[in-house]
Amino acid sequence: MVDSKAPASQTLSRGIRVLEVLAAAHRPLSIEEIAGELGVHRSIAYRMLRTLESHRLISRQATGRYSPGAGLVVLAQSVERDLHTVSLPELASAAEDLGMTTFVAIDDEQECVTLVSVEPRHASGTVMQRPGTRHALTQGAPGVAILSARDEPVGAPGAGPAVEEARRLGYALSRGEVIPGVASVAVPMPTSGPARAAVAVVYVTSERPVEEIARRLTAAARAIGELVG
């Protein structure tokens, strides 16, 4: 039995934090930068980096900077594997139909994280949505769509006006909340358990009515949800 009152491992926590910092940076970081993010001395950061490097969770470049390593890919292959795999055909189809980057986002500890995305092959000027991108669950259409499918009463944390509007419409719409000038439409993915995923698009401008975009996303979300169960 795990003792929930047992003290957390500071070393393990810091090691995980290193991985989070590197993932969020989208560029290699120096020891000094990592130590600064963690608020620890350079020597402490160095020991953690050496340990993570030995497990191939991070890699050290010729410049001495660090980036996420190949070992993370092996670990990630079992995370959300089913959702990632079954989503791709539906996302690709919706992306081509709408001419927009289409993606699945999931709830990860009250943050909205892009799991997988597909850009249309025959469209120009599309917006990239990088897998691993994260932001607050209450910020942007995908997170709001996820929250709208949950049985949370009005006034509950996260159940703000945007969530209530998404419940009424069946989809969420945001403009410039995550990326200035970029709009997003999202619908919750139906599942047998608590809602924790959404299908969404990002774009700058479109002549398509939002309702039409939402209908196409809803069809994709239902198809994926049936496969996931």
C-alpha positions as CSV (number, residue, x, y, z in Angstrom):
1,M,0.0,0.0,0.0
2,V,1.3,3.5,-0.9
3,D,1.4,5.9,2.0
4,S,-0.1,9.1,0.6
5,K,1.4,11.0,3.5
6,A,5.0,9.9,2.8
7,P,7.3,12.7,1.9
8,A,7.9,13.1,-1.9
9,S,11.4,12.5,-3.3
10,Q,13.0,15.8,-3.9
11,T,15.6,14.3,-6.3
12,L,12.9,12.5,-8.3
13,S,10.8,15.7,-8.4
14,R,13.7,17.7,-9.7
15,G,14.6,15.1,-12.3
16,I,11.0,15.2,-13.6
17,R,11.1,19.0,-13.6
18,V,14.3,18.9,-15.8
19,L,12.4,16.9,-18.4
20,E,9.4,19.4,-18.2
21,V,11.8,22.3,-18.6
22,L,13.5,20.8,-21.6
23,A,10.2,19.8,-23.2
24,A,8.8,23.3,-22.8
25,A,11.9,25.1,-24.1
26,H,11.7,23.8,-27.7
27,R,15.5,24.3,-27.9
28,P,18.6,22.9,-26.3
29,L,19.4,24.4,-22.9
30,S,22.7,24.9,-21.1
31,I,23.4,23.7,-17.5
32,E,23.2,27.2,-16.3
33,E,19.8,27.7,-17.8
34,I,18.4,24.5,-16.4
35,A,19.9,25.2,-12.9
36,G,18.3,28.6,-13.1
37,E,14.9,27.2,-13.9
38,L,15.1,24.7,-11.0
39,G,16.6,27.2,-8.6
40,V,19.5,24.9,-7.7
41,H,23.3,25.1,-7.9
42,R,25.0,24.2,-11.2
43,S,26.6,21.1,-9.6
44,I,23.3,19.7,-8.5
45,A,21.8,20.3,-11.9
46,Y,24.8,18.6,-13.5
47,R,24.4,15.4,-11.4
48,M,20.7,15.2,-12.4
49,L,21.6,15.7,-16.0
50,R,24.2,13.0,-15.9
51,T,21.7,10.5,-14.4
52,L,19.0,11.4,-17.0
53,E,21.5,11.2,-19.8
54,S,22.6,7.7,-18.7
55,H,19.0,6.5,-19.1
56,R,18.8,8.2,-22.5
57,L,16.0,10.4,-21.3
58,I,18.0,13.5,-22.3
59,S,20.9,13.9,-24.8
60,R,23.9,16.2,-24.6
61,Q,24.9,18.0,-27.8
62,A,28.4,18.8,-28.9
63,T,27.8,22.4,-27.7
64,G,27.3,21.1,-24.2
65,R,23.6,21.9,-24.2
66,Y,20.8,19.4,-23.4
67,S,17.6,18.4,-25.2
68,P,15.0,15.6,-24.7
69,G,16.5,12.2,-25.5
70,A,15.4,9.1,-27.5
71,G,14.5,7.3,-24.3
72,L,11.5,9.5,-23.9
73,V,10.1,8.2,-27.2
74,V,10.2,4.6,-25.9
75,L,8.3,5.6,-22.7
76,A,5.8,7.7,-24.7
77,Q,4.9,4.9,-27.0
78,S,2.7,3.3,-24.3
79,V,1.1,6.6,-23.2
80,E,-2.2,7.2,-24.9
81,R,-1.2,4.7,-27.5
82,D,-4.7,3.7,-28.5
83,L,-6.0,7.3,-28.8
84,H,-2.9,8.4,-30.7
85,T,-3.1,5.5,-33.2
86,V,-6.8,5.5,-33.9
87,S,-7.0,9.3,-34.1
88,L,-4.6,9.7,-37.1
89,P,-6.9,8.5,-39.9
90,E,-9.8,10.6,-38.7
91,L,-7.7,13.7,-38.1
92,A,-6.1,13.4,-41.6
93,S,-9.6,13.1,-43.2
94,A,-10.9,16.1,-41.3
95,A,-7.8,18.2,-42.0
96,E,-8.2,17.6,-45.7
97,D,-11.9,18.4,-45.6
98,L,-11.5,21.6,-43.7
99,G,-8.1,22.7,-45.0
100,M,-7.0,23.2,-41.4
101,T,-4.6,21.7,-38.9
102,T,-6.6,19.2,-36.9
103,F,-5.5,17.8,-33.6
104,V,-6.5,15.9,-30.4
105,A,-5.9,17.6,-27.1
106,I,-6.1,15.9,-23.7
107,D,-6.4,17.0,-20.1
108,D,-3.2,16.5,-18.2
109,E,-3.4,17.6,-14.6
110,Q,-5.6,20.6,-15.5
111,E,-3.5,21.5,-18.5
112,C,-4.5,21.1,-22.1
113,V,-1.9,19.2,-24.0
114,T,-1.8,18.5,-27.8
115,L,-1.4,14.7,-28.2
116,V,-1.3,14.4,-32.0
117,S,-1.9,16.8,-34.9
118,V,-2.2,16.5,-38.7
119,E,-1.8,19.3,-41.2
120,P,-3.7,19.3,-44.5
121,R,-1.5,18.2,-47.5
122,H,-3.1,20.5,-50.1
123,A,-3.5,23.7,-48.2
124,S,-1.2,26.7,-47.9
125,G,-0.7,29.0,-44.9
126,T,-1.9,26.5,-42.3
127,V,-1.1,27.0,-38.6
128,M,1.2,24.4,-37.0
129,Q,0.1,22.8,-33.8
130,R,3.0,21.0,-32.3
131,P,2.3,17.8,-30.2
132,G,3.3,18.4,-26.6
133,T,2.1,22.0,-26.7
134,R,0.4,22.8,-23.4
135,H,-1.5,25.6,-21.7
136,A,-4.1,26.1,-19.0
137,L,-7.2,23.9,-19.4
138,T,-9.5,27.0,-19.1
139,Q,-7.6,28.8,-21.9
140,G,-8.5,28.1,-25.5
141,A,-11.2,26.1,-27.3
142,P,-9.9,22.5,-26.7
143,G,-9.7,22.8,-22.9
144,V,-13.1,24.6,-22.7
145,A,-14.6,21.8,-24.9
146,I,-13.3,19.2,-22.5
147,L,-14.7,21.0,-19.5
148,S,-18.0,21.6,-21.2
149,A,-18.6,17.8,-21.3
150,R,-18.2,17.3,-17.6
151,D,-21.0,17.3,-15.1
152,E,-19.8,20.3,-13.2
153,P,-22.4,22.8,-11.9
154,V,-22.4,26.4,-12.8
155,G,-20.0,28.2,-10.5
156,A,-17.7,25.2,-10.0
157,P,-14.0,25.9,-10.6
158,G,-13.4,26.0,-14.4
159,A,-17.2,26.2,-15.2
160,G,-17.1,29.8,-16.4
161,P,-19.2,31.6,-19.1
162,A,-17.1,30.1,-21.9
163,V,-17.8,26.6,-20.7
164,E,-21.5,27.3,-20.3
165,E,-21.6,28.7,-23.9
166,A,-19.8,25.6,-25.2
167,R,-22.3,23.4,-23.5
168,R,-25.2,25.3,-25.1
169,L,-23.6,25.2,-28.6
170,G,-21.9,21.8,-28.5
171,Y,-18.6,23.3,-29.4
172,A,-16.1,25.8,-28.1
173,L,-14.6,28.8,-30.1
174,S,-11.6,30.9,-29.1
175,R,-9.7,33.7,-30.9
176,G,-6.3,34.8,-29.9
177,E,-6.4,33.2,-26.4
178,V,-3.4,30.9,-26.9
179,I,-1.7,32.4,-30.0
180,P,-2.4,36.0,-31.0
181,G,-4.4,36.1,-34.2
182,V,-5.2,32.4,-34.3
183,A,-8.7,31.0,-33.9
184,S,-9.6,27.5,-32.7
185,V,-12.8,25.4,-32.8
186,A,-13.1,22.3,-30.6
187,V,-15.6,19.6,-29.6
188,P,-15.4,17.2,-26.7
189,M,-14.6,13.6,-27.5
190,P,-17.3,11.2,-26.2
191,T,-16.0,8.5,-23.9
192,S,-17.3,6.1,-21.4
193,G,-15.6,7.9,-18.6
194,P,-15.1,11.5,-17.6
195,A,-14.4,13.8,-20.6
196,R,-10.7,14.2,-21.0
197,A,-10.1,14.8,-24.8
198,A,-11.2,17.1,-27.6
199,V,-10.8,17.3,-31.3
200,A,-9.9,20.7,-32.6
201,V,-8.6,22.9,-35.4
202,V,-6.5,26.0,-35.5
203,Y,-6.6,28.6,-38.3
204,V,-6.1,32.3,-39.0
205,T,-9.1,33.0,-41.2
206,S,-11.7,30.9,-42.9
207,E,-14.8,31.4,-45.1
208,R,-16.4,28.3,-43.6
209,P,-19.1,28.9,-40.9
210,V,-18.0,27.9,-37.5
211,E,-21.0,25.6,-37.3
212,E,-19.8,23.7,-40.3
213,I,-16.4,23.3,-38.8
214,A,-17.9,22.1,-35.6
215,R,-20.1,19.5,-37.4
216,R,-17.1,18.0,-39.1
217,L,-15.1,17.9,-35.9
218,T,-18.1,16.3,-34.1
219,A,-18.2,13.5,-36.7
220,A,-14.4,12.9,-36.2
221,A,-14.7,13.0,-32.4
222,R,-17.6,10.4,-32.5
223,A,-15.6,8.1,-34.8
224,I,-12.5,8.3,-32.6
225,G,-14.5,7.9,-29.4
226,E,-16.2,4.8,-30.7
227,L,-12.8,3.2,-31.5
228,V,-11.3,4.2,-28.2
229,G,-14.3,3.1,-26.1
